[in-house]
Structure formats: structure tokens, C-alpha cells
Amino acid sequence: MSDNYKEKFENVKNAKGIYQWIDTRIPILSLINNTVGKGYYAPKNLSYLWNFGVLAFLSLLVQIVTGVLLAMHYKPDTRYAFESVEIIMRDVNYGWLLRYTHAVGASMFFSVLYVHIFRGMYYGSYKNPRELLWFTGVVLYIMVMASGFLGYVLPWGQMSFWGATVITSVVSAIPFVGDAFVVWVWGGYSVDDPTLNRFFVLHFLIPILIAGMSMLHVVGLHQFGSNNPVGIEVEKKDKIPFYPYYIVKDMVTVVLFFLVLFLFVFFAPNYLGHPDNYIEADPLVTPMHIVPEWYFLPFYAILRAIPNKLGGVIAMLGALFIWFVLPWLDFSKIKSGRYRPYFRSAFCIFIANFFFLMWLGGQPAEEPYITLSRLAVVLYFAHFLVILPLISKYEKPCYLPDSIND
């Protein structure tokens, strides 16, 4: 028997108590301790902005739990889908609570993700050596967007049906294979029963994949540790155990998260939705103004801003995939925006422009909104392709301290 196995058997023999008995056989408790317990050390200067990663995982859990419970009563059939949602709301015990928590929870999920992403952009969390951590985060965001879109179709209201029709139709712009691909996605020649069944299955499957990707994201995080507001790599003396310090700090934002979530659920559950989605889907009646959920609006505005359909699809996808090359577009050695005055100004303009695109995406496709959308799209891509490289080359950063204590 090898020395390694002998040592393991000795550990089993000497194990005392339930904790050690379990951990010597399946070291899941040690894994948890090294992930979110005393075994994991984080920089001691992390602000509340670093809590949003935990909130994102909490949002995912809320969506999975409520989604599974809703699926027990939902009927993925175009004849009964809308009615099954109404039955959930009116006849299932606390079905209204499940449905509203799931719907509002999606908005909370995206709100948390946007703060988490923008914090990473401002503090340079995409820079060496955390490029792959950033990539997994971008993949997670795209997966959440896909799941959110699929879920929006399931209630089978007017906005669900027409949103699915419009968004899936843009794929037909792909040369040669576009039309065939749309028919494959629909399962026929229009958005109908096969489409709803496929979307339901995928909406159920993708969150499982998101949970798996989240684990990979956490592994990447623990490889080099968290970034920090100063943007320098820290030593052991500048770190503190994650438990109890950051666990307690996370609890503050967890309480606030649920407070905001249930304020919306109990007092304004439909505030972030569209009233037309309480009308059953009718292929013969087109709504006056088709809009997706608020968290898709910036990219919807980019899609509509380009007069050519293929160009709009390329621009919309490019607006997402350009985040993958961000580590090489911003090649400044200083990570934190706190010490980069020009970058800080450009970042504020970028955030303002992003929310401007969000507002434009909710407006009718007419002037002056179309022209304004095109200007905002130009500024969006200019930030990545022109402004960031120029700032990286010519900016003179402020004095960077040698350590967190300094």
C-alpha cells in the first residue's frame, strides 16, 4: 500500500466527531471551508461592491427553486400555456407568490449582474492574471440572457409571442443558412407549439448549465483570489479570512436584496413588466409597440439602430462579444480606475451611454430615437475600440501605493 493511502487510512482511524467522520470520507466540508470559510482569505479592503457576486449566485438559486415549483403546474402547450399561468396565479396555493418572485427575481438577477460586471470593468478585474475569470463571467451573462429570453416566451402573452417572433426572425439574416436555421429553431414555419416546447426544455436546462459554469467561475476566482479596489496583488498580511468577516458583510446585502425583491413582489409586481403580456398570444393581432424586458433593451436598441438586418445582428452580437477582447483593448498596467483619471471619466460616459441605450430601446422605432440610437451605438463601440486604447497609451495614472496598508 502506498504512503498516500496509508496516510488516508490513518486519518480515517483518528477522525473524531461527525465533521471529521464525513470529511475524511468525502472532503466536501473542507471544500466549503476553503471556498467560503476560514480556509479562504480575501483582501481586507473589499467594499460592498464585491458582495454582488454572492448576490448573483443567490439570485440564481431563487430562480431555480421558484422555476422548478412553477414547472410542476405549467403546461408547455400553446392551447393551455396562458391558461396554466392564470391557474398558477389564481388556484395554486401561493402560486401568485411563486410566479411574481420568479418574474421579479429575473429583474433582480440582471440588476445584480450589471453592477457586478460594471464593478469588474471599473476596477480592472479582467486584467492579467484574471482573463479567464472574466471570460467565464461573460459566458455566464450570455447564458443568463438566453435563459431570460426563453423564459419570457413561456407565459404565452402578446409580448411573449411577438417578442419570440421578432428576435428569432433576425437569425434569418445569416447568409445561406439563416432561413433554415429559423425553421429549425421554430420547429416549423411559425412560432407555435413545437417552439414553445423547445423553449420550455431549454429554459429548464440552461440554469443547470449556469450553475455548473458558476462553479467554474468560483474555481477561477480562487486561483488568484479576488481583485480589490486598489488593483494591486496582495500578500498574506493584507488578507483576512472570508469567514466570519465577509460572511457577515454579505448578510447585510442579502437582507437588502430580499427587502427590495419582496417590496416589488408585494407592492409593484408588474411594474417592470408589460401589460400586453396579460393578453393571450394572438398571431393575427400585432401589438403597437413590441419591446423585450428592460434588461435586453440596450442590445435591442443596437439591433434596431442598424438599417440592415444582418448588420443589426452583427452589431448586437458584437456588442456582447467585444467584452471578450477587453483585456487586450485596455492594456494599461494600472488595474483600478481609482488611479486613472481619464479612464474614470470615459467609464462614467460609457455607463451613461449604456443606460441611454436602454431608454432608447424602449422607445418607438421612429425619429429622433433612431438617429439617437445610432449615435449611442457609435459611442458604445468607440469606447472599446478607440477610447480605451488611446487612454491606455497616453494616460498618466496617479500614484499607486505599494500595498493596501499604504
C-alpha positions in Angstrom: 0.0 0.0 0.0 1.4 3.4 -0.9 2.3 6.0 1.7 -0.5 8.2 0.4 -3.2 5.6 1.0 -1.7 4.7 4.4 -1.9 8.4 5.5 -5.6 8.5 4.4 -6.4 5.3 6.4 -4.7 6.8 9.4 -6.8 10.0 9.1 -9.9 7.9 9.0 -8.8 5.9 12.0 -8.0 9.1 14.0 -11.1 11.0 12.9 -13.3 12.3 15.8 -16.7 13.7 15.6 -19.3 13.8 12.8 -17.5 16.6 11.0 -14.2 14.7 10.7 -16.0 11.4 10.0 -17.7 12.9 7.0 -14.7 14.9 5.8 -12.2 12.1 5.8 -14.5 10.1 3.5 -15.9 12.8 1.2 -14.0 16.1 1.8 -17.0 18.3 0.9 -16.8 20.2 4.2 -13.2 21.1 3.6 -14.1 22.2 0.2 -16.8 24.5 1.5 -14.4 25.8 4.2 -11.7 26.6 1.6 -14.3 28.3 -0.6 -16.4 30.5 1.8 -14.9 29.7 5.2 -11.9 30.3 7.3 -9.7 28.5 4.8 -10.3 31.2 2.2 -8.6 34.6 2.6 -9.7 37.7 0.8 -8.2 41.2 0.6 -9.1 43.2 3.7 -10.2 46.3 1.7 -13.1 44.9 -0.3 -16.1 47.2 -0.5 -19.8 46.3 -0.7 -19.5 46.2 -4.5 -17.7 42.9 -4.1 -20.9 41.4 -2.5 -22.7 41.3 -5.8 -21.1 38.1 -6.8 -22.7 36.4 -3.9 -26.0 38.1 -4.7 -25.8 36.8 -8.3 -25.4 33.3 -7.0 -28.3 33.8 -4.6 -30.4 35.2 -7.4 -29.7 32.0 -9.4 -30.8 29.9 -6.5 -34.1 31.8 -6.2 -34.7 31.4 -9.9 -34.0 27.7 -9.9 -36.2 26.9 -6.9 -39.2 29.0 -8.0 -38.7 27.8 -11.6 -38.9 24.1 -10.6 -42.0 24.7 -8.5 -43.7 26.7 -11.3 -42.8 23.9 -13.8 -44.9 21.5 -11.8 -48.0 23.4 -12.7 -47.1 24.9 -16.1 -48.4 23.3 -19.4 -46.0 23.9 -22.4 -48.8 23.8 -24.9 -49.9 26.8 -27.0 -53.6 25.9 -26.2 -53.1 25.8 -22.4 -49.9 27.7 -21.6 -51.6 31.1 -21.0 -54.4 29.4 -19.0 -52.0 27.4 -16.9 -50.2 30.6 -15.9 -53.6 32.0 -14.8 -54.3 28.9 -12.9 -51.0 29.2 -11.1 -51.9 32.8 -10.2 -55.4 32.1 -9.0 -55.9 28.5 -8.0 -52.5 27.1 -6.9 -51.7 27.8 -3.2 -49.3 30.7 -3.1 -48.8 30.3 -6.9 -49.0 34.1 -7.3 -46.1 34.4 -4.9 -44.0 31.9 -6.8 -44.8 33.5 -10.2 -44.2 37.0 -9.0 -41.0 36.1 -7.2 -39.7 34.3 -10.3 -40.6 37.3 -12.6 -39.3 40.0 -10.3 -36.3 37.8 -9.4 -35.2 37.8 -13.1 -35.1 41.6 -13.0 -33.2 41.5 -9.7 -30.8 38.9 -11.2 -29.9 41.2 -14.1 -29.7 44.3 -11.8 -27.1 42.4 -9.7 -25.2 41.2 -12.8 -24.9 44.7 -14.3 -23.5 46.0 -11.0 -21.1 43.1 -10.8 -19.9 43.5 -14.4 -19.5 47.3 -14.2 -17.6 46.9 -11.0 -15.3 44.4 -12.7 -14.8 46.8 -15.6 -14.0 49.8 -13.4 -11.5 48.0 -11.2 -9.8 46.1 -14.0 -10.9 42.6 -12.9 -10.4 41.5 -16.5 -6.7 42.1 -16.5 -3.8 39.7 -16.1 -3.9 37.1 -14.4 -7.7 37.0 -14.3 -8.6 37.0 -18.0 -10.2 33.5 -17.9 -12.2 34.5 -14.9 -13.6 37.4 -16.9 -14.3 35.1 -19.8 -16.3 32.7 -17.7 -18.2 35.7 -16.3 -19.1 37.0 -19.8 -20.2 33.5 -20.8 -22.4 33.3 -17.7 -24.0 36.6 -18.6 -24.8 35.4 -22.1 -26.3 32.2 -20.8 -28.4 34.2 -18.3 -29.6 36.4 -21.2 -30.6 33.3 -23.2 -32.4 31.8 -20.3 -34.2 35.1 -19.6 -35.4 35.3 -23.2 -36.6 31.8 -23.3 -38.5 32.3 -20.0 -40.1 35.5 -21.3 -41.8 33.4 -24.0 -43.4 30.8 -21.7 -46.4 32.9 -20.4 -47.6 33.0 -24.0 -48.9 36.5 -23.8 -48.8 39.0 -26.7 -45.3 40.3 -25.8 -44.1 36.7 -25.3 -45.3 35.6 -28.7 -44.3 38.6 -30.7 -41.0 39.1 -28.9 -40.1 35.5 -29.8 -41.2 36.0 -33.4 -39.2 39.2 -33.9 -36.0 38.1 -32.1 -35.8 34.7 -33.6 -36.6 36.1 -37.1 -33.4 38.2 -37.1 -31.4 35.0 -37.4 -32.8 34.7 -41.0 -30.3 37.5 -41.9 -27.4 35.0 -41.7 -26.4 34.2 -45.3 -27.3 30.8 -46.9 -28.4 29.1 -43.7 -30.4 31.8 -41.9 -33.9 30.7 -43.1 -33.2 27.0 -42.5 -31.9 27.8 -39.0 -35.1 29.8 -38.1 -37.3 26.9 -39.2 -35.2 24.6 -37.1 -35.5 26.8 -34.0 -39.2 27.2 -34.5 -39.8 23.5 -35.3 -42.0 24.7 -38.2 -42.8 27.7 -40.2 -44.0 29.9 -37.4 -43.7 30.3 -33.7 -46.1 27.6 -32.5 -46.4 24.6 -30.2 -43.0 23.0 -31.1 -41.3 26.3 -30.4 -42.9 26.6 -27.0 -41.9 23.1 -26.1 -38.3 23.6 -27.2 -38.1 26.9 -25.3 -39.5 25.3 -22.2 -37.0 22.5 -22.2 -34.1 24.9 -22.9 -35.3 27.3 -20.2 -35.2 24.4 -17.8 -31.8 23.1 -18.9 -29.8 26.3 -19.2 -30.0 27.2 -15.5 -28.4 23.8 -14.7 -25.5 24.7 -17.1 -25.3 28.2 -15.5 -24.9 26.6 -12.1 -22.1 24.4 -13.5 -20.4 27.4 -15.1 -20.8 29.3 -11.8 -18.7 26.6 -10.1 -16.0 27.0 -12.8 -16.2 30.8 -12.2 -15.6 30.3 -8.5 -12.6 28.0 -9.2 -11.1 30.7 -11.4 -11.7 33.3 -8.7 -9.9 31.2 -6.1 -6.9 30.5 -8.4 -5.6 34.1 -7.9 -8.0 35.5 -5.4 -10.3 38.5 -5.6 -9.2 41.7 -7.1 -9.5 44.7 -4.8 -10.3 48.5 -5.1 -6.6 49.4 -5.2 -5.9 46.9 -8.0 -2.7 45.5 -6.7 -1.8 41.9 -5.9 -1.9 41.5 -2.2 0.2 39.3 0.2 -0.9 37.2 3.2 -0.6 40.1 5.6 -3.2 42.1 3.6 -5.8 39.4 3.7 -8.4 38.3 6.2 -10.5 35.1 6.5 -13.7 35.1 4.4 -15.5 33.8 7.5 -16.7 35.5 9.6 -15.7 38.9 8.2 -17.1 38.8 4.7 -19.9 36.3 5.5 -21.3 38.9 7.9 -20.8 41.7 5.4 -22.6 39.6 2.7 -25.5 39.1 5.1 -26.2 42.9 5.1 -26.6 43.0 1.3 -28.6 39.6 1.3 -31.1 41.2 3.7 -31.3 44.3 1.5 -31.7 42.1 -1.6 -34.7 40.3 -0.2 -36.2 43.5 1.1 -36.1 45.1 -2.4 -37.2 41.8 -4.0 -40.3 41.5 -1.9 -41.1 45.2 -1.9 -41.6 44.7 -5.7 -43.3 41.3 -5.3 -45.9 42.6 -2.8 -46.4 46.2 -3.9 -45.4 46.5 -7.5 -45.1 43.0 -9.1 -46.0 44.2 -12.6 -44.1 47.4 -12.6 -41.2 46.0 -14.6 -43.3 44.0 -17.0 -45.6 44.9 -19.9 -49.4 45.0 -19.7 -49.8 43.4 -23.1 -48.4 40.2 -21.7 -51.7 39.7 -19.8 -53.4 39.3 -23.2 -53.2 35.8 -24.6 -51.0 35.5 -27.7 -52.8 36.1 -30.9 -50.8 35.7 -34.2 -53.4 37.8 -36.0 -53.0 40.9 -33.8 -49.7 42.7 -33.7 -49.1 45.0 -30.7 -48.5 48.6 -31.5 -45.0 48.6 -29.9 -43.0 45.4 -29.4 -40.4 45.6 -26.6 -38.5 43.0 -24.7 -37.8 43.1 -21.0 -35.9 46.1 -19.7 -32.6 44.2 -19.3 -32.5 43.4 -23.0 -33.2 47.0 -24.1 -29.6 48.2 -24.7 -28.9 45.4 -27.1 -32.4 45.7 -28.7 -31.6 49.4 -29.4 -28.3 48.4 -31.1 -30.2 45.8 -33.2 -32.7 48.4 -34.3 -30.2 51.1 -34.9 -28.6 49.4 -37.9 -30.9 49.7 -41.1 -29.6 46.4 -42.5 -30.9 43.3 -40.7 -27.6 41.3 -41.0 -25.7 44.4 -39.8 -28.0 44.8 -36.9 -27.4 41.2 -35.8 -23.6 41.6 -36.2 -23.7 44.8 -34.2 -25.9 43.3 -31.4 -23.6 40.2 -31.1 -20.5 42.3 -31.4 -21.7 44.5 -28.5 -21.6 41.4 -26.3 -18.6 39.6 -27.7 -16.4 42.7 -27.6 -16.2 42.1 -23.9 -14.1 39.0 -24.6 -11.2 41.1 -26.0 -11.4 43.8 -23.3 -8.2 42.6 -21.6 -6.3 43.5 -24.8 -8.1 46.7 -25.7 -7.2 48.2 -22.3 -3.5 47.4 -22.0 -2.7 49.8 -19.1 -0.7 48.2 -16.4 -2.8 50.0 -13.7 -6.0 48.0 -13.0 -8.1 50.2 -10.7 -10.0 53.1 -12.2 -9.4 54.9 -8.9 -5.9 55.8 -10.1 -6.8 56.5 -13.8 -8.4 59.9 -14.1 -9.1 59.8 -17.9 -10.3 56.2 -17.7 -12.7 57.2 -14.9 -14.2 59.9 -17.0 -14.6 57.6 -20.0 -16.1 54.9 -17.9 -18.7 57.3 -16.5 -19.6 58.3 -20.1 -19.9 54.7 -21.1 -22.3 53.9 -18.2 -24.4 56.9 -19.0 -24.5 55.8 -22.7 -25.4 52.3 -21.7 -28.5 53.4 -19.8 -29.3 55.9 -22.6 -29.3 52.9 -25.0 -31.6 51.1 -22.5 -34.0 54.0 -22.6 -33.9 54.2 -26.4 -34.6 50.5 -26.7 -38.0 51.1 -25.1 -38.9 53.9 -27.5 -40.8 53.5 -30.8 -38.7 52.8 -33.9 -39.1 56.4 -35.3 -37.2 59.7 -35.3 -35.5 61.1 -33.4 -34.9 57.9 -31.5 -33.4 56.0 -34.5 -30.7 58.7 -35.0 -30.0 59.0 -31.3 -29.6 55.2 -31.1 -27.1 55.2 -34.0 -25.0 57.9 -32.2 -25.2 55.9 -29.0 -24.1 52.7 -30.8 -21.1 54.6 -32.3 -20.1 55.8 -28.8 -20.5 52.3 -27.4 -18.1 50.7 -29.8 -15.8 53.8 -29.8 -15.3 53.3 -26.1 -13.8 49.8 -26.6 -12.1 50.3 -30.0 -10.8 53.9 -29.8 -11.1 55.5 -26.4 -9.7 52.7 -24.2 -6.6 52.0 -26.4 -5.8 55.7 -26.6 -6.2 56.2 -22.8 -4.1 53.1 -22.2 -1.3 54.6 -24.3 -1.3 58.3 -23.3 -2.8 58.4 -19.8 -0.6 59.3 -16.8 -2.0 57.5 -13.8 -1.9 58.8 -10.3 0.5 57.4 -7.7 -0.2 53.8 -7.0 0.5 52.6 -3.4 2.8 49.6 -2.8 0.3 47.8 -0.5 -3.2 48.1 0.8 -1.9 49.5 4.1 -0.1 52.3 2.2 
